[in-house]
Every structure is written in structure tokens, then in C-alpha cells.
């Protein structure tokens, strides 16, 4: 097997792109064997570029999980799409993820338009193959192969892990020889403070409906470790756009906010390997998704 510093060791960057809810974060988490990207059954959960590091004897692949690419008029969503498109210039290869059970939609056509001038190797990754009859798969692959040249077309189930090893092997064929870019025990460059905030936001996506998840941002105001007590104190503000959203998020007698906190604390403790005291507040900042200053402060621009 190739080792760092010896001929044959490969390293490089790969962007995972696709429409909202195509399974990009599920794929990244499976590739790493750890949860670094939050997931939900709602589209547009991922708002930032999430870096994940896959280490193998053959080399090291640095993956970018990106926000879903789609046409949008809202300033927040436009910023999210720009984050995804910017990775085209930063990577050695691109994985276009599309859903086997939803192969025909305008968003996939739009993504293909954004890739027209891209000369990097692009792999088409047909996800969610567990949701369709096997006989339906080949026609999908053949149709997309006529739309543009793909380095490979690989069917997978990110949820079950089917086909993922094949995808990794194909990426190693494409990536250049190079050194180890990150320490072997590192799976992401994201700070624990950011990951804690994302886990809180994930619970909002899981427990609330309609516009509330999309009108929500989480700001971690305090993240302190109490020395000698194996205790981390986290204080965070959940930001919404309207008073009515605040009321729903808090819930009757604070039940909704308590449940968000309970579920988030459980996962944060597992992530950090320490006891966590989590305190949540809700505040209203009207129309923050269209305010450039608010978006910059929240790290979305």
C-alpha cells in the first residue's frame, strides 16, 4: 500500500454537489464514519461548506459537503448557492449527486448548466438506488450520459453505504499524487463551537415545520470548559424573524425549546465526550435572511 512520502500516495479535494436534499450530508457522514454534517428530511439544511477528511492507506481525500444548488431569489439562499459554486475552482474533482427516485427535475438541469465550463473531472453519483427497482437504474444512467461527459457514473445508497467503496476507489484513480494534507486523526477542520451550533439547528429542523426551520439561525454566545469537571457550558441564541415564530419555537410552558435542548445536548455530549450544560434563548431579528449585515455576522456571506 502507498504511504505518505512514497510514490503512489494520493491526496486532493473533492466537492459533493447536488440539489437540496439529494443526500450530500448523509454521504459525507458515511464516508467519514462520523457525523460532521447535520441532516434532516427537509431541503436546504446545509448552509455552509463542510470539510471532511477521508484517510486511507492509498491516500487522503478532502471532501466538501456543499449547500444544495437551486434557483432562488432570497439573499440567504443565493449566498448558499455561491458557496457551492465556488468549490468548483478549489477542487480536483466534483461528485454530482442526484436522486434515483427523482431523476427528472429543473434543479438537476440548472446544475448541469453551471458545470458547462468546468474542466475538472465530474462523476455522476446516482444516490438513493434503494428507493427504485433495479431495472429503472440503467435508463437513468444512459440518459444522463448523453447530457454531458462524466468521468464515471456510479450508483450508490449513501444511507446504506452501497456503492460508496466503489466511489472512493474511482476518486483515488483521479486524484494526483501528493502529501498528506491533514493529520490522520483529523476528520474535519470545523471548530467544536460551530458543530454544537449546527446540532442545535438540526433539532429545530427536526421538530418544527413550515417556515420556522428556514427562518432560524443559531449563534453560540458562550462555549467554556470547566476545568477539572469534565463539563462544557454552552449558551446559544436561536434567532428567528417574527414574534409568532418565537412563540412556536418556545412552545407551551417552554416545552418545544426544552426538547430542542434535550436532544441537542445528548448529541453534543457524544460529540465532545464530556457533560454539557446547554442554555438556549430565542430572539427575533426581523428579516435577517435579507439583511447583508446580518448574513455576514452569521457567517453566510
N, C-alpha and C positions, 0 to 999 in steps of 0.2 A: 504494500500500500504506500501511496505517496505521503511524504511527511513535509512539514514546513521547512523551507530552505532547500529542499531537494527537487530535482526536475520532476514535473508531473503534478505538484501541489497546485490547486486552483483556488482562486478567490475572486469575488466580484459581486456586483449589485444587481438585484432583480426587482422590478416593480410589479406588484399584483394590482391590476386594474379591472374595472368592470362596472356594470350598472349598480345602483343601490340594491342591497340585499342579495347580491349574487353569491355570497358565501366567502368573501375575501378574508374576513377576520377569522372565520372558522378554519379556513385553510392555513392561515398563518399559525394559529394556535396549535393545530395538529402537527405542522412541520416542526415546531419548536418543542412540542411535548409539554408546554406550559401555557397558561393563559396570560397573554400580554395585551391582547386586543379585546375590547368588550364586544359582546354580541347580543342581539335581540332579534325578534321576529319582525321588527319594524325597519323600514329602509332608512338610509342616511344616519345610521348610528355612529359610524366613524366620521370624525370631523378633522382629525389631524393625520399627518403621515406617521405611521407607527413602524419603527425599525425593529426587526427581529433577526437574530443571528443563528444560522444553522451550521453546526460543526460536525464534520465527518472526517474520516481518515483521508479521503480523497481531496478535501479542501474545505473552504468556508464560503457559504452563500449568505449575503446580507440582503434580506427581503424588506421591501417597503410595502406595507398594507396601506392603501390609499382610500380616501373618501369616494363614494360612488359617483361616477361621471354621468351627468344628465344635463339637459337644458333647464335652466332655471332663471327666474327674474329676481329672486331675493338676493340681497347682498351677501348674507351668510353663505348660502348655497353656492353662489358664484365663486366666493373665496375658496370653498371646499374643492370645487372642480379645478380651480387654478393650482391648488396643492397637488392634485393627482396628475395633471398635465405636466407640471414642472418636473416630475420624476423622469419623464421621457429623456431629458438631457443629462440625467445623473446616473443612469444605469447601463449595464452591459447587455441586458435582455429584459423583455417585457412578457408577462403572462397575462393574456386577456381571458378573464374568467367570464363565462356565460352559462346560463342555466339550461340544462337539457329539457326541463319541462316548460321553459318559456323562450324558445329559440328565436321567435319572430317578434321583435318589438323595435320601436323607433329609437330607443336608447342605445341598443347594440349598433344600429345603423349610424347613429351620431358618433359613437366611439370609433367605429371604423373610419369615419371621416377624419377624426383627429389624428389617426395613425397614418394617413395617406403619405405624408412627407417623412415619416420615421424610417430610418435605415437600419436601426438596431434589430436584432433577431426578435421576432414576435412569435410566441407559442400560443395557440388557442387551447384553452383548458375548458373542456365541457364538464361542468360540475352538476351535481345532483342527479347522476345517472341512476341512482337507486329509486328515482321517482317516475321513471318511464320504462316501458317494455324494451327489452334489448333490441328488438327489430326496428325500433324507431331511431336508434342512435346513428347508424351508418348514413341514412339520408341527411341527417343534420350535419354530420361531418363533411359529407360530399358537397352539400350546398355551400357551406362556409369556405371550403377550399377553393371554390370558384370565385369568391368575392375578393380575395387577396391572397398573396403567398404567405403561408405560415411555416415557420421552421419545423414545427411538429403540431399535430392535433392530438391532444391526449385527453381521453375520458377519465373522469375521477368522481369519487364521492368524498368531499372534504369531511363530511360528518363521520363517515365510516372509515376513512383512510384508504379506500380502494383506489388504486392507481397512483397514489401520491409518491411512492418509491420510484415509479417509472418517471414521473415528472422530475424528481430530483436528479435522477441519473441523466436525463436528457439535458438538464441545465448544466450539469458538470461537463458535458460534451462541448457546450457552447462557451463557457466562461474561460477567460485567459489564465495562463499560469501566473501565479503571484503569491505574495506572502500572506501570512495570517494577519488580518486587519484588526481583529479584536481578540481579547483574551478568551481562551477556550471555555472558561466557566461563565462567560457573559452571554446572555440571550437577548438583551435589549439595552439601549442607551437611555431609556426613559427613567427619570428620577422617580423614586417611590412616592413622592408628593403628587406627581402627575397621575400615577397609576391609581392612587387612592381616590382622587377626584373622579377619574373615569369609572371606577367601580360604583361610586355613588350615583353617577349619571346613568349607568346601566340599570340600576334598580328603579330609577324614575321611568326609564323606557319600559321596564318590565311591568310596573304596577299601575301606570297611568295610560290614558288613552287620548285619542283625537289630537288636538294641537299641543297639549301640555309637554310631551317629551321634546318636541321641536322648539318650544319656546323656553327651554331650560338650559342654563349653563351652571357649572359648579366651580366655585372659587374656594380653594383650600387656603384659609386665612392663617392657620397655625398648624405646624407639624413638628412636635417636640418629643424627644425620647427622654423619659425619666430614668436617669442613670441608676443602675442597681436594682431596678424594679421590674425590668422586662416589660415596660409599659410605654406605649406611644399615645400621646394626646393629639387628637386631630379635631380641629374646629373648621367647619366648612359652611359656606353660604350657597344655597340653591337659589339661583336668580331666575325670575320669570318676568313676563311682560305686563300682566294685568292682575288686579286685585282678586278677580274671580279665580284665576289660576292659582294664586297663592292659597286661597281658601281650600281649593280641591287638594292641593299638594299637602297641606297640613292635615286636612280631614277632620271629622268629628272627634272632639276631645284629643286631637293630635295623633289619631291612630295611624293615618297614612304616613306621616313623617316618621313616626316611631318604627313602622315596618320597613320603610326605606333604610333607616339607620340600622335596624337589626340585621337585615340581610347584607348590607354593605359591610358592616363591622365584621361579620363572620368571614367574608371573603378577604377583607383586608388583613385580618389576623392570620389567615392561612398564607397569604402572600408574604407578610413581613415576619412570620414566625414569632410573634410577640402579642401580648394582650393589647387591646386598643380601647381607649376611651374616645368615643366619637360623639361630637356635639354638632347638630345641624340647625341652621337657621334658614328662613326663606325671606327673600326681599324682592321688591318689584322695581325693575328698571324698564320703563316704558320704551317699547320699540327698539330694544337693544340690537336685534338682528339686522336692523337697517342703519345703525349708527356706527360710522367708521371708527370713532374713538373707542367705543365700547368693544368692537370687534378686535381692535389692536390690543386693548388691555387684556382681553380674554385669550389672546394668542391665536385668533382666527384670521388675522391679516398681517 
